[in-house]
Amino acid sequence: MTVFALGLNHTSAPLDLRGRFAFTLEQLAPTLLRFQDQIGTRRRTAPAAEAAILSTCNRTELYVAGDSDMVRPAVDWLAEIGGVGSATLMDHAYVAEGGAAARHAFRVASGLDSMVLGEPQILGQLKQAVREADQAGTLGTTLHQLFQRSFSVAKEVRSSTEIGSHSISMAAASVRLASQLFENLADLRVLLVGAGEMIELVGTHFAAKGPKAIAVANRTLERGEKLASHLNAEAFRLADLPDRLHEFDAVISCTASSLPLIGLGAVERALKKRRHKPMFMVDLAVPRDIEQEVAQLDDVYLYTVDDLSQLVQTAGEKRQAAVQQAEAIIENGVQSFVHWLGQRHTVPLIQALHQQADSWRQAEILRARKLLARGEDIDTVLDALSRGLTQKMLHGAMAELNGSDGDHRLAVAQTVSRLFLRDSAKTPGLRPTGTDDLADS
């Protein structure tokens, strides 16, 4: 059993390639079950792999617990999902296995692998991904341990270091960019497209600046109205967006749509109605909500999640002093998980030993009960029971000692000594060779 992480993120892959591998929450469970089914079909006799998927605007990662030879099939499967060749995927992806996979998961949970260094949102997204995998039935014991330890490490990093200090989120970066373009944010009319967590954060940051108006456009009006009520904003249906786009100076979009919602034509018509008054647009969605060609228009300032990286990185430099301390915490967590994972390999042996010992115990108890039923003295029966158990326990070790010779016999003798004479004050001398029958000594 091993653990590996296969993924691509904002540092390894461009935005449009990441968009091919983006999953909504609703897609996670069926996708995980499909992964288990396909990997199981290819491997046939092997048990189903444990699996979880983390998908955000900055990354998509597949975590798997299973045999190490599952890595190649997992790469092929993910490449097929994204509609690219395996070689193309691996040009932009990364694979971490064993301790490296744990280290990667812990760094992700702690915000050290984020575009916004130390940002807390990723931890919530990871917890949601784990819940989805758990509900889908693909989260086994090993991945459960990995992620629970990730959460614990992230909590310690957050509480013991200043990694989250001076934080600037994507939401805050959007407002900061707008303030650089417009002299007074109080004169802005802001449109929020979507009603998810990211848009709520953006709306909260903009609302704090007191803009002239805020509106929320969402596919489901009820959900849009719920967010609008928190922001003292207006809500309307996404279907009405093309007719109202020209009313807004700033447009921030982040939905789970698989296709762009705001096209080049719609923006061109909006600009014409605005007499080419500039529009500030931020597309925080992966895949894109706003067509890429919109960026070519003279009066539009369009930014994507990747465009915001430089701004958030500047603030991240102020937190670098805490990174070393956080990495030390993570490394301790990695070593603990690797030790636990190593112990997992001995679980079948431990179970077999318990079953064998219980079988011996049952046999000797049955024998003792028969002796008691025949009227044998209880002390005699207890002595026979203890001798029977002792002989059964020592039989294998004695057989190995008698069946070995030379250096192998010495190694077996040392092992037997460690197993059976751990509490002895003195271990008898061991000779590398000899013909004595140790069973009779």
Secondary structure by P-SEA (a helix, b strand, c coil): cbbbbbbcccccccaaaaaaacccccaaaaaaaaaaaaaaaaacccccccbbbbbcccbbbbbbbccccaaaaaaaaaaaaacccaaaaaacbbbbcaaaaaaaaaaaaacccccccccaaaaaaaaaaaaaaaaaccccaaaaaaaaaaaaaaaaaaaccccccccccaaaaaaaaaaaacccccccbbbbccccaaaaaaaaaaaaacccbbbbbcccaaaaaaaaaaaccccccccccccccccccbbbbbcccccccccaaaaaaaaaaacccbbbbbbccccccccccccccccccccccccaaaaaaaaaaaaccaaaaaaaaaaaaaaaaaaaaaaaaaaaaaaaaaaaaaaaaaaaaaaaaaaaaacccaaaaaaaaaaaaaaaaaaaaaaaaaaccaaaaaaaaaaaaaacccccccccccccccccccccc
